[in-house]
């Protein structure tokens, strides 16, 4: 038989109400019950139904105080109807805009001022006391703050009177005061029960005291525990700590033995904590009818536990639910708005097209847009750009024209300085319905959104906002709506927040995330009043806030089995244990019981073994051997270096034909800078300009501006890369003017054929520049904006590009250039840094022959069908980056 503390508070309340009305059962329908949450309300009704298994009865009025205060009754008809909290925040933003430097600040100020306003109202402290809090001669900044206080003290009440409405918090207090006054004049003769209400609010405290005076009034004040018979964790925390004496260990253990099961578990990470909690919950389900709950304010932990339980197909009842902002419909609303605001730039546009609601409808357009028009563009491609690039008359062009027409009305309103909010929301919903090509009623979340909008109908009709503020307003609106699973949740598993857990009863409660940042959590210091000011005004202080949090926490420690868990690290950051964890550990250690209450380490072992493979397979280095007919017979001189360092990359690109997708918005890095420099110098020489020309610097400057184009509007390009370019062209002209070649060839292509066991092998190249001198010699120049190869790498044949280009020139393989035997090779480093450039000359002719011979040997080796294309055969010369590293899984096998 379970001990007394296992009695469920809500079950006892239901039993109390049933007993109070046993002589007149119809009185149950006339009873009124006030509970702290809607979850407690649902549970109380279930418990009450258990007392009438075979009979029908009329339910009493069961409600939370907030819901009851918003009901339409006699008192409500005597008061102006309240605005919603969301509506109030929108009005606050509008009232605060004249006082803030930036309009974005109005949203943050509105939220904090609304919270401060509610504190004053609930504490029944007149707002006018703020003005005299500090003498005028002190704190000029404080006098500045008073302007904002005037908004909630004077302007807000005046605005409410003007529109005939009331503040929701003021309405709550007035409604309770009116009910108290009515009850004092005419006490009800029917049962009135209150449990778990907020005792820190004066009007609620008076409300409860009034109920206690009724003939059939009952107030739950957390006295269901019988400490004379049970030794509980709460008793342990309430008693004074006595030093532990080893010689009296047995006597102490018997006298202080807890009648609850208590376990404490510490884990290395949040992931391990979540996994162990899931195992604990799953294990306890084996006991029939046993109910288990996790209580934590840490959403990251709750979400991880939900995912871990899913491995056993357990769908847990999570009281947090999901915000409409985080479900597909809410995400689609935000994506569509972002798309219109940014003119259908590449990333927002593609995100919208790939959303599940649109991916199938517009599948034929998405792939083509992405691969042909959106990827690889230096700057975001918007709808105007796409309409210029895509041929007219095509289906894709007509789709974009239609999209532009659909979005035009919404785009117009978003650009307005003043617009009625209802019109903006209506156009937004109309736009997404056109995109979806289905009624919005078919999508989960729309019903709740529509109900929320109906409740705000009056506000939306009258409220005018700036179009640019709509994203902030939409985010706030979506976050107001929470959706929970309609079916399929496990009847004995729960995840609750600290408030939802009040008055609930389960057989095992797991209090997770027992770190200081969660229990009690950070105290949010008011941005407007310091602790001394709050104490003077009679508002909640840090001490009273911590006392309230501890009371909520201790109310959880009433189950037959309690498990407290914490992670040493959360999201990779070392965290301190909760002050209450330290307090409980100190009490247990003082009584010599700390080790006894440690969670069995076997759960950690089980957690580690869940995803640990039964057999660990050590990956070997990839060594694909494609058939000879699939092996490449043509490679460029730049690919030869890749072939030497990482043959697997050649296999992936040339055999499997895998080519990496260009990024949606390429980064403004050194590689892109190098491409632009090559384009500028190519244009300079191909257009017939001479470095000896006095205007050469200005010509290069103009070519640079033309090549960089719109990228110069980007701050990274204008301040960094353009500065380097200007420094570079000055150095380049100084070096080039010292050279007087007879002829220059720019971006010239060449090729030669080499004999192999399986036939001819084609080696191709595109030389940046070849200079032919009047003495019959030639110079091959390769521009480098990145890192130069070292002489050691060149001599070892690891960077054979320039050497192989020289070999092609020796054979007369370049178009329009006769064979040359005397060849100089030069790397021209064009960084634009300090120094702006550098020259690296290679004059060793034997290296040309050596590199060609090495290539010939490789051709022979890879013409053998048993020769594999190994991934990075020599890890010491592995390329710094290759787009195929992840395919070869190099990070896995290189460790062994």
Order of alpha helices (4+ residues) and beta strands (2+ residues): alpha-beta-alpha-beta-alpha-alpha-alpha-alpha-alpha-alpha-alpha-beta-alpha-beta-alpha-alpha-beta-alpha-beta-alpha-beta-beta-alpha-alpha-alpha-alpha-alpha-alpha-beta-alpha-alpha-alpha-beta-alpha-beta-beta-beta-alpha-alpha-beta-beta-beta-alpha-alpha-beta-beta-alpha-alpha-alpha-alpha-alpha-beta-beta-beta-alpha-alpha-beta-beta-alpha-beta-alpha-alpha
